[in-house]
Amino acid sequence: MCKVEFHLELPDYLREQTHLKEWHINKTLIHSIPDYIQSFEDMKVLDMSQNKIMRLPAEIGPAKGTLMT
């Protein structure tokens, strides 16, 4: 699990953490999710609550389950 708070963008080190199954990106000022999100094939949870993200990138694919913003 990785928790990121109060950032303007995701830290570069996350690019190599493709084993992560959960991202909790909440209470941030992040405006977009990086394209490398597609490398996280085993991701089960992407919590983007309480942030500035306006849309999901196409790289995520169709949402499965509940989308909460």
N, CA and C atoms as an extended XYZ file, in Angstrom:
207
Properties=species:S:1:pos:R:3:atomname:S:1:resname:S:1:resid:I:1 pbc="F F F"
N         0.837       -1.165        0.000 N   MET     1
C         0.000        0.000        0.000 CA  MET     1
C         0.891        1.240        0.000 C   MET     1
N         0.477        2.249       -0.745 N   CYS     2
C         1.226        3.494       -0.791 CA  CYS     2
C         0.260        4.636       -0.536 C   CYS     2
N         0.574        5.502        0.380 N   LYS     3
C        -0.271        6.633        0.700 CA  LYS     3
C         0.483        7.908        0.351 C   LYS     3
N        -0.140        8.763       -0.470 N   VAL     4
C         0.478       10.016       -0.899 CA  VAL     4
C        -0.438       11.151       -0.468 C   VAL     4
N         0.079       12.121        0.259 N   GLU     5
C        -0.739       13.241        0.714 CA  GLU     5
C        -0.047       14.561        0.422 C   GLU     5
N        -0.836       15.550        0.044 N   PHE     6
C        -0.409       16.937       -0.119 CA  PHE     6
C         0.713       17.120       -1.133 C   PHE     6
N         0.630       16.412       -2.238 N   HIS     7
C         1.589       16.553       -3.324 CA  HIS     7
C         0.914       17.220       -4.510 C   HIS     7
N         1.725       17.806       -5.390 N   LEU     8
C         1.215       18.359       -6.639 CA  LEU     8
C         1.289       17.345       -7.771 C   LEU     8
N         2.179       16.368       -7.635 N   GLU     9
C         2.292       15.281       -8.603 CA  GLU     9
C         2.797       14.046       -7.872 C   GLU     9
N         2.620       12.909       -8.498 N   LEU    10
C         3.079       11.679       -7.866 CA  LEU    10
C         4.599       11.608       -7.887 C   LEU    10
N         5.216       11.087       -6.836 N   PRO    11
C         6.677       10.970       -6.790 CA  PRO    11
C         7.185       10.008       -7.869 C   PRO    11
N         8.349       10.308       -8.434 N   ASP    12
C         8.927        9.484       -9.495 CA  ASP    12
C         9.188        8.042       -9.070 C   ASP    12
N         9.500        7.822       -7.800 N   TYR    13
C         9.809        6.467       -7.358 CA  TYR    13
C         8.632        5.503       -7.532 C   TYR    13
N         7.416        6.006       -7.637 N   LEU    14
C         6.269        5.124       -7.819 CA  LEU    14
C         6.301        4.399       -9.154 C   LEU    14
N         6.949        4.974      -10.146 N   ARG    15
C         7.029        4.380      -11.483 CA  ARG    15
C         7.561        2.946      -11.422 C   ARG    15
N         8.502        2.678      -10.526 N   GLU    16
C         9.106        1.350      -10.419 CA  GLU    16
C         8.420        0.441       -9.406 C   GLU    16
N         7.411        0.916       -8.742 N   GLN    17
C         6.735        0.129       -7.703 CA  GLN    17
C         5.538       -0.634       -8.273 C   GLN    17
N         5.731       -1.297       -9.412 N   THR    18
C         4.621       -1.933      -10.121 CA  THR    18
C         4.003       -3.107       -9.366 C   THR    18
N         4.628       -3.545       -8.284 N   HIS    19
C         4.069       -4.619       -7.465 CA  HIS    19
C         2.916       -4.141       -6.583 C   HIS    19
N         2.765       -2.830       -6.442 N   LEU    20
C         1.725       -2.291       -5.567 CA  LEU    20
C         0.344       -2.678       -6.077 C   LEU    20
N        -0.518       -3.040       -5.156 N   LYS    21
C        -1.887       -3.421       -5.498 CA  LYS    21
C        -2.886       -2.362       -5.082 C   LYS    21
N        -2.442       -1.419       -4.263 N   GLU    22
C        -3.323       -0.353       -3.789 CA  GLU    22
C        -2.601        0.981       -3.848 C   GLU    22
N        -3.312        1.972       -4.350 N   TRP    23
C        -2.847        3.365       -4.240 CA  TRP    23
C        -3.942        4.121       -3.524 C   TRP    23
N        -3.575        4.866       -2.501 N   HIS    24
C        -4.504        5.743       -1.795 CA  HIS    24
C        -3.984        7.158       -2.020 C   HIS    24
N        -4.504        7.780       -3.045 N   ILE    25
C        -4.059        9.127       -3.443 CA  ILE    25
C        -5.188       10.081       -3.080 C   ILE    25
N        -5.239       10.442       -1.815 N   ASN    26
C        -6.323       11.314       -1.380 CA  ASN    26
C        -5.776       12.534       -0.650 C   ASN    26
N        -6.622       13.549       -0.608 N   LYS    27
C        -6.268       14.816        0.030 CA  LYS    27
C        -5.010       15.406       -0.611 C   LYS    27
N        -4.975       15.429       -1.943 N   THR    28
C        -3.823       15.961       -2.664 CA  THR    28
C        -4.232       17.132       -3.546 C   THR    28
N        -3.249       17.722       -4.166 N   LEU    29
C        -3.472       18.753       -5.172 CA  LEU    29
C        -3.112       18.235       -6.560 C   LEU    29
N        -2.993       16.916       -6.682 N   ILE    30
C        -2.643       16.289       -7.956 CA  ILE    30
C        -3.782       16.493       -8.955 C   ILE    30
N        -3.426       16.878      -10.195 N   HIS    31
C        -4.430       17.134      -11.230 CA  HIS    31
C        -4.563       15.987      -12.223 C   HIS    31
N        -3.565       15.116      -12.301 N   SER    32
C        -3.644       14.036      -13.283 CA  SER    32
C        -2.914       12.796      -12.785 C   SER    32
N        -3.316       11.678      -13.336 N   ILE    33
C        -2.673       10.397      -13.053 CA  ILE    33
C        -1.695       10.137      -14.191 C   ILE    33
N        -0.450        9.766      -13.907 N   PRO    34
C         0.541        9.571      -14.970 CA  PRO    34
C         0.210        8.383      -15.872 C   PRO    34
N         0.677        8.445      -17.108 N   ASP    35
C         0.437        7.379      -18.082 CA  ASP    35
C         1.003        6.042      -17.628 C   ASP    35
N         2.050        6.054      -16.813 N   TYR    36
C         2.653        4.792      -16.402 CA  TYR    36
C         1.746        3.963      -15.494 C   TYR    36
N         0.577        4.465      -15.184 N   ILE    37
C        -0.370        3.698      -14.370 CA  ILE    37
C        -0.682        2.344      -15.014 C   ILE    37
N        -0.587        2.280      -16.341 N   GLN    38
C        -0.882        1.029      -17.043 CA  GLN    38
C         0.088       -0.097      -16.680 C   GLN    38
N         1.233        0.232      -16.111 N   SER    39
C         2.216       -0.774      -15.698 CA  SER    39
C         1.802       -1.519      -14.433 C   SER    39
N         0.822       -1.005      -13.729 N   PHE    40
C         0.373       -1.594      -12.466 CA  PHE    40
C        -0.758       -2.585      -12.735 C   PHE    40
N        -0.410       -3.706      -13.338 N   GLU    41
C        -1.402       -4.679      -13.785 CA  GLU    41
C        -2.155       -5.368      -12.654 C   GLU    41
N        -1.565       -5.434      -11.464 N   ASP    42
C        -2.208       -6.112      -10.339 CA  ASP    42
C        -2.965       -5.156       -9.420 C   ASP    42
N        -3.091       -3.893       -9.793 N   MET    43
C        -3.759       -2.920       -8.935 CA  MET    43
C        -5.221       -3.287       -8.748 C   MET    43
N        -5.634       -3.295       -7.506 N   LYS    44
C        -7.017       -3.606       -7.151 CA  LYS    44
C        -7.755       -2.389       -6.624 C   LYS    44
N        -7.024       -1.457       -5.962 N   VAL    45
C        -7.647       -0.282       -5.351 CA  VAL    45
C        -6.917        0.966       -5.816 C   VAL    45
N        -7.676        1.907       -6.339 N   LEU    46
C        -7.142        3.225       -6.676 CA  LEU    46
C        -8.064        4.238       -6.023 C   LEU    46
N        -7.701        4.665       -4.823 N   ASP    47
C        -8.500        5.609       -4.041 CA  ASP    47
C        -8.052        7.018       -4.407 C   ASP    47
N        -8.929        7.769       -5.057 N   MET    48
C        -8.597        9.124       -5.495 CA  MET    48
C        -9.514       10.153       -4.843 C   MET    48
N       -10.007        9.864       -3.672 N   SER    49
C       -10.943       10.757       -3.011 CA  SER    49
C       -10.263       12.043       -2.536 C   SER    49
N       -11.026       13.113       -2.530 N   GLN    50
C       -10.597       14.418       -2.018 CA  GLN    50
C        -9.315       14.909       -2.680 C   GLN    50
N        -9.370       15.066       -3.986 N   ASN    51
C        -8.215       15.560       -4.728 CA  ASN    51
C        -8.677       16.441       -5.880 C   ASN    51
N        -7.786       16.782       -6.774 N   LYS    52
C        -8.084       17.673       -7.893 CA  LYS    52
C        -8.130       16.944       -9.234 C   LYS    52
N        -8.119       15.610       -9.218 N   ILE    53
C        -8.146       14.834      -10.458 CA  ILE    53
C        -9.539       14.945      -11.065 C   ILE    53
N        -9.581       15.357      -12.325 N   MET    54
C       -10.856       15.601      -12.985 CA  MET    54
C       -11.316       14.453      -13.875 C   MET    54
N       -10.381       13.589      -14.318 N   ARG    55
C       -10.780       12.492      -15.200 CA  ARG    55
C        -9.811       11.332      -15.037 C   ARG    55
N       -10.291       10.165      -15.393 N   LEU    56
C        -9.445        8.980      -15.399 CA  LEU    56
C        -8.778        8.867      -16.756 C   LEU    56
N        -7.488        8.602      -16.805 N   PRO    57
C        -6.825        8.439      -18.099 CA  PRO    57
C        -7.264        7.148      -18.778 C   PRO    57
N        -7.207        7.130      -20.099 N   ALA    58
C        -7.593        5.954      -20.879 CA  ALA    58
C        -6.755        4.736      -20.506 C   ALA    58
N        -5.517        4.939      -20.053 N   GLU    59
C        -4.623        3.833      -19.706 CA  GLU    59
C        -5.171        2.966      -18.583 C   GLU    59
N        -6.053        3.494      -17.776 N   ILE    60
C        -6.633        2.721      -16.684 CA  ILE    60
C        -7.598        1.681      -17.228 C   ILE    60
N        -8.231        1.970      -18.339 N   GLY    61
C        -9.206        1.049      -18.912 CA  GLY    61
C       -10.551        1.248      -18.264 C   GLY    61
N       -11.494        0.372      -18.580 N   PRO    62
C       -12.831        0.517      -17.996 CA  PRO    62
C       -12.804        0.271      -16.505 C   PRO    62
N       -13.514        1.089      -15.758 N   ALA    63
C       -13.573        0.936      -14.306 CA  ALA    63
C       -14.354       -0.318      -13.954 C   ALA    63
N       -13.820       -1.081      -13.029 N   LYS    64
C       -14.483       -2.276      -12.534 CA  LYS    64
C       -14.789       -2.020      -11.063 C   LYS    64
N       -16.024       -2.121      -10.701 N   GLY    65
C       -16.382       -1.871       -9.316 CA  GLY    65
C       -16.923       -0.462       -9.169 C   GLY    65
N       -16.700        0.106       -8.006 N   THR    66
C       -17.262        1.410       -7.676 CA  THR    66
C       -16.227        2.503       -7.876 C   THR    66
N       -16.630        3.570       -8.543 N   LEU    67
C       -15.774        4.738       -8.719 CA  LEU    67
C       -16.264        5.807       -7.769 C   LEU    67
N       -15.406        6.199       -6.835 N   MET    68
C       -15.765        7.225       -5.867 CA  MET    68
C       -14.774        8.358       -5.962 C   MET    68
N       -15.277        9.579       -6.049 N   THR    69
C       -14.409       10.753       -6.092 CA  THR    69
C       -14.711       11.680       -4.949 C   THR    69
